[in-house]
Amino acid sequence: MVLAGGVLAYGGGGGAGGSGRPSGIGGSGGSPSPSNLARNSSSFPGAPATQSPGAGVEGGACPLAPPNRYLPARAGCVTVLEADIESAGRPALILVYSQLSRRHPDWYAAGTEPPEARNEYIAQAAFLEVVLADGRTFTTRIPDTRGADVLSVGRVNNDPGPEVFLQVSQTSSGGAYVAYGLVDGRLVPAGVTLGYGGDSAAKSGFECVTGHRPGVIQFDYELLGPTINAWWKVTRVSYAWHGPILARTARRTFREHGLPKPRVADCQGPGLARASS
């Protein structure tokens, strides 16, 4: 399964501004070995290289990727990763990319655009592609985003294959994450958007539940005051895996005293292969 986002063990929210982009990995399963952190491919000769990680998510514009047999024309914001998506003992090629328009970024005031912006084009749509070792290829458009980025791959439920974790948005208040599963030749969305990050008045995070009934718990925090170290309203929403789908099972709201420390935790599972930051 591909989880666009980051259900991993991250701490903090990207500094005082709360960028919401996880920057580390840990949790109950430990850290992956350095050999699993490459954002490029060695088992698929001729595969494209990763461009600037997260550029499509954070900026919405990227340079054109060089022509490549694994990519369509006018692709950019490319992330490349290898992982055993079939649990078959052989790697698959995972690509996330955007289809680029022919327009340069237009959000700079005249004369203030950086030199690299002249080589960038605004992203129009984001795609996830999985190429298996036997050459079979599966592609899906990631809805409601122009750019995405792979964060990790790991098995976190009872399905035979691992999950691929992607981030699909990034603002000053946090990031959004989604999940996909490769099931019967289709990339199936989990149907839930998870959040991580926050600012001085609102925060969010999520963590995985493993074991007999695996799932995900989303935590959302809303400041009640009178200060950030006082009272917060907490909304806890629980989801359970049903095949590749996350189904909501419970929702609870309560008050909690003290500054919350939201995280993304315990979702790497065994067999993790994470794209490096």
LINQUI-V797412 format. One record per pair of residues at least 4 apart in sequence whose ideal C-beta (glycine too) atoms are under 6 Angstrom apart, sorted by the first residue. I is the first residue (numbers start at 1). J is the second residue. D is the distance in whole Angstrom. If there is no record, write none. Layout:
i = {I & I}
j = {J & J}
d = {D & D}
This chain:
i = {1 & 1 & 1 & 1 & 2 & 2 & 3 & 3 & 3 & 3 & 4 & 4 & 4 & 4 & 4 & 5 & 5 & 5 & 5 & 5 & 6 & 6 & 6 & 6 & 6 & 7 & 7 & 7 & 7 & 8 & 8 & 8 & 8 & 8 & 9 & 9 & 9 & 9 & 10 & 10 & 10 & 10 & 11 & 13 & 13 & 13 & 14 & 14 & 14 & 14 & 17 & 18 & 18 & 18 & 20 & 20 & 20 & 20 & 21 & 21 & 22 & 25 & 25 & 27 & 27 & 28 & 29 & 32 & 32 & 32 & 36 & 37 & 37 & 39 & 39 & 39 & 39 & 40 & 40 & 40 & 41 & 41 & 41 & 41 & 43 & 43 & 44 & 47 & 47 & 47 & 48 & 48 & 48 & 48 & 48 & 48 & 50 & 50 & 51 & 54 & 54 & 55 & 55 & 55 & 56 & 56 & 56 & 56 & 56 & 57 & 57 & 57 & 57 & 58 & 60 & 60 & 61 & 61 & 61 & 62 & 62 & 62 & 63 & 63 & 63 & 64 & 65 & 65 & 65 & 65 & 71 & 74 & 75 & 76 & 76 & 77 & 77 & 77 & 77 & 78 & 79 & 79 & 79 & 80 & 81 & 81 & 81 & 82 & 83 & 83 & 83 & 84 & 85 & 85 & 85 & 85 & 86 & 87 & 87 & 90 & 92 & 92 & 93 & 94 & 94 & 95 & 96 & 96 & 96 & 97 & 98 & 98 & 98 & 99 & 99 & 100 & 100 & 101 & 101 & 101 & 103 & 105 & 105 & 108 & 108 & 113 & 123 & 123 & 125 & 126 & 126 & 126 & 126 & 126 & 127 & 127 & 128 & 128 & 129 & 130 & 130 & 131 & 132 & 138 & 140 & 142 & 145 & 145 & 148 & 148 & 149 & 150 & 150 & 151 & 151 & 152 & 152 & 153 & 153 & 153 & 154 & 154 & 154 & 154 & 154 & 155 & 155 & 155 & 155 & 156 & 156 & 156 & 156 & 157 & 157 & 161 & 162 & 167 & 167 & 168 & 168 & 169 & 170 & 173 & 174 & 174 & 174 & 174 & 175 & 175 & 176 & 176 & 177 & 178 & 179 & 180 & 180 & 181 & 181 & 182 & 183 & 183 & 188 & 190 & 190 & 191 & 192 & 192 & 194 & 194 & 195 & 196 & 196 & 196 & 198 & 198 & 198 & 201 & 202 & 203 & 203 & 203 & 204 & 204 & 205 & 205 & 205 & 205 & 206 & 206 & 206 & 207 & 207 & 207 & 208 & 208 & 208 & 209 & 209 & 210 & 214 & 215 & 215 & 215 & 216 & 217 & 218 & 219 & 219 & 220 & 221 & 221 & 221 & 222 & 223 & 224 & 224 & 224 & 225 & 226 & 228 & 229 & 231 & 231 & 232 & 232 & 234 & 234 & 235 & 236 & 237 & 238 & 238 & 239 & 239 & 240 & 240 & 242 & 268}
j = {163 & 179 & 181 & 244 & 164 & 180 & 7 & 163 & 165 & 179 & 148 & 166 & 168 & 177 & 178 & 165 & 167 & 177 & 178 & 194 & 22 & 151 & 165 & 177 & 264 & 165 & 208 & 264 & 267 & 25 & 152 & 264 & 267 & 268 & 26 & 27 & 265 & 266 & 22 & 24 & 263 & 264 & 263 & 18 & 197 & 198 & 18 & 19 & 20 & 21 & 172 & 197 & 198 & 199 & 174 & 175 & 196 & 197 & 170 & 175 & 264 & 31 & 274 & 265 & 266 & 266 & 268 & 36 & 272 & 274 & 273 & 274 & 276 & 50 & 80 & 275 & 276 & 49 & 50 & 80 & 47 & 80 & 82 & 93 & 82 & 91 & 93 & 70 & 80 & 93 & 65 & 68 & 70 & 71 & 78 & 80 & 79 & 80 & 78 & 58 & 149 & 59 & 62 & 77 & 62 & 77 & 98 & 123 & 147 & 147 & 149 & 167 & 170 & 170 & 123 & 146 & 105 & 120 & 122 & 76 & 77 & 120 & 76 & 119 & 120 & 76 & 71 & 75 & 76 & 78 & 75 & 100 & 97 & 98 & 100 & 97 & 98 & 123 & 147 & 97 & 96 & 149 & 150 & 95 & 94 & 150 & 275 & 91 & 94 & 153 & 273 & 91 & 92 & 130 & 161 & 182 & 161 & 160 & 161 & 133 & 130 & 132 & 131 & 130 & 164 & 129 & 128 & 148 & 150 & 127 & 123 & 126 & 147 & 124 & 125 & 121 & 123 & 121 & 122 & 124 & 122 & 117 & 120 & 112 & 113 & 117 & 146 & 147 & 141 & 142 & 145 & 146 & 147 & 148 & 139 & 141 & 140 & 142 & 139 & 138 & 182 & 137 & 136 & 187 & 187 & 148 & 168 & 169 & 166 & 168 & 167 & 166 & 275 & 165 & 167 & 165 & 274 & 162 & 164 & 273 & 162 & 163 & 268 & 269 & 272 & 162 & 269 & 270 & 271 & 163 & 208 & 267 & 269 & 214 & 241 & 182 & 271 & 175 & 177 & 176 & 178 & 176 & 175 & 199 & 195 & 196 & 197 & 198 & 196 & 197 & 193 & 195 & 194 & 193 & 190 & 187 & 189 & 188 & 244 & 187 & 188 & 244 & 244 & 245 & 246 & 245 & 239 & 246 & 206 & 218 & 204 & 204 & 205 & 264 & 202 & 203 & 204 & 223 & 222 & 221 & 260 & 262 & 220 & 262 & 219 & 262 & 263 & 264 & 216 & 218 & 264 & 217 & 265 & 266 & 216 & 266 & 267 & 214 & 215 & 214 & 241 & 239 & 240 & 241 & 239 & 238 & 237 & 236 & 262 & 235 & 232 & 234 & 260 & 233 & 232 & 231 & 232 & 233 & 230 & 230 & 259 & 259 & 255 & 257 & 256 & 260 & 254 & 256 & 253 & 252 & 251 & 249 & 250 & 246 & 248 & 247 & 249 & 247 & 272}
d = {4 & 6 & 3 & 5 & 3 & 3 & 5 & 5 & 4 & 4 & 6 & 3 & 5 & 6 & 4 & 6 & 6 & 1 & 6 & 5 & 5 & 4 & 5 & 6 & 5 & 6 & 5 & 6 & 3 & 5 & 6 & 5 & 6 & 5 & 4 & 3 & 5 & 6 & 4 & 6 & 6 & 4 & 5 & 4 & 5 & 5 & 6 & 3 & 6 & 5 & 6 & 5 & 5 & 5 & 3 & 4 & 5 & 2 & 6 & 6 & 5 & 6 & 6 & 5 & 4 & 5 & 5 & 4 & 5 & 5 & 4 & 6 & 4 & 4 & 6 & 5 & 6 & 5 & 6 & 5 & 4 & 6 & 5 & 6 & 6 & 5 & 5 & 6 & 6 & 6 & 6 & 4 & 6 & 6 & 5 & 6 & 5 & 5 & 5 & 5 & 5 & 5 & 5 & 6 & 6 & 3 & 5 & 5 & 2 & 5 & 5 & 5 & 5 & 5 & 6 & 6 & 5 & 4 & 5 & 4 & 4 & 6 & 6 & 5 & 6 & 5 & 6 & 5 & 5 & 5 & 4 & 5 & 5 & 6 & 5 & 6 & 4 & 6 & 5 & 5 & 5 & 5 & 5 & 6 & 5 & 5 & 5 & 4 & 6 & 4 & 4 & 6 & 4 & 6 & 6 & 6 & 6 & 5 & 5 & 4 & 6 & 5 & 4 & 6 & 6 & 4 & 6 & 5 & 5 & 6 & 4 & 5 & 5 & 5 & 5 & 4 & 6 & 6 & 5 & 5 & 5 & 5 & 6 & 5 & 4 & 4 & 4 & 5 & 6 & 4 & 5 & 6 & 5 & 4 & 6 & 5 & 5 & 6 & 4 & 5 & 6 & 5 & 5 & 5 & 4 & 5 & 4 & 6 & 5 & 5 & 5 & 6 & 5 & 4 & 6 & 4 & 4 & 5 & 5 & 5 & 5 & 6 & 4 & 4 & 4 & 4 & 4 & 6 & 5 & 5 & 5 & 5 & 4 & 4 & 4 & 6 & 6 & 5 & 6 & 5 & 6 & 4 & 5 & 5 & 6 & 6 & 2 & 5 & 6 & 5 & 5 & 6 & 5 & 6 & 4 & 5 & 5 & 5 & 3 & 6 & 5 & 5 & 4 & 6 & 4 & 5 & 6 & 4 & 5 & 6 & 4 & 6 & 5 & 5 & 5 & 3 & 6 & 4 & 6 & 4 & 6 & 5 & 5 & 6 & 5 & 3 & 5 & 6 & 6 & 5 & 6 & 6 & 4 & 5 & 6 & 5 & 3 & 6 & 5 & 5 & 5 & 5 & 4 & 6 & 5 & 5 & 5 & 6 & 6 & 4 & 5 & 6 & 5 & 4 & 6 & 4 & 6 & 6 & 6 & 6 & 5 & 5 & 6 & 6 & 5 & 6 & 5 & 5 & 5 & 5 & 5 & 5 & 4 & 4 & 6 & 6 & 5 & 5 & 4}
